């Protein structure tokens, strides 16, 4: 389960101000307009992004005080709201701006096809789905409602595992790479996006009761391993497929893992390791040697290793799925043995 992820975020968009997206409206100025800073706090868009949209695309205030200072009117702010909605839906900023200036309805603008221009300095968007681009941009704005909407839309439209592989993973990596190349800025963006992805995955419900003969899958991160999202995606997809799951999350101690295996008697145990430091071949061997059941009919679990930490160090007797879909198919098939 080592998905390849591509950057999709637009560097023209920065973190939100103190109010965040949809925050408390600021008090209007005496002349009825708002400053760029006040509008940025209102919409959860960085002031530099507003200036960039004005300079590059003409999405700016109709009037300027003393010919220099921006004062945004209600109509100007509504245009910005439309711009935010369209970019959150995955439309490139240049195309979104053209739609806003032309007065195109949101649905019409989002479904348009064509070559998308890219602003200088922006990270490459590649051939990602529009929901992925929108999710990354919403995360950079700290726009929680937009993230929830886009995640729900992706799950409803594509289902799992496609929503994970083609929307969530690329957006997570885009934000992670932006953090790595920005002097450790945007940590709050990564945390917020991870939280909402986790919430969306945990909200997935089974299509019905466990399938007849389905085997139990026990999922756990190796001791010391705190990265859980990929395992949460596996748990959600198995749940949707009506495969019984016991998900133990991050950094499960060895003794607790062994006790859980003995108590539940799973058909399979999946051990996730993000790094080589948490991938333990001896742990995989210990888990695979645990037996349960009545004398004469003792059983052992199949052990699956998952995550990039196991690369180049696959323990004997274990399986290593190539991706989420592969893992789900293999685990679902165990119940038919």
SULTAJO-V953912 format. One record per helix or strand of 2 or more residues. SS is the DSSP state (H for helix, E for strand). FROM is the first residue (numbers start at 0). LEN is the number of residues. Records with the same first field share a line. If there is no record, write none. Layout:
SS->FROM-LEN + FROM-LEN
This chain:
H->35-8 + 46-11 + 73-15 + 92-10 + 105-6 + 129-11 + 143-15 + 161-19 + 186-16 + 228-12 + 253-11 + 275-3 + 280-9 + 307-3 + 323-11
E->62-3 + 68-4 + 216-5 + 244-3 + 267-5 + 290-2 + 298-2 + 301-5
